[in-house]
Amino acid sequence: MTKKKQTLADLIDALPSPDVASSDLKTLILQLILDTPSDDPANHFANRSKVKLEALKLLADINRNDSVGDYEADLLDLLTEKED
């Protein structure tokens, strides 16, 4: 039986291709969040919650970068458009 991957880095390393698209990363991050169990409410350490929070921050950064990239591409198209 194979050991279940525990970290996002392990999941990325397990991908067959070295090229990882942002959509692939989003899927992996969401899967990591779903697979990470919730912390025990009786325990005052919230280690798993911190992992989920960092994963959500990473997901937000990817979304922000994706939207900036689209905006930059549109802006470059406008600037390089030939006048009629």
Secondary structure, DSSP 8 states (H G I E B T S, - for coil): ------SHHHHHHTSSSS---HHHHHHHHHHHHHHS----TT-S--HHHHHHHHHHHHHHHHHHHHHHHHHHHHHHHHHH----
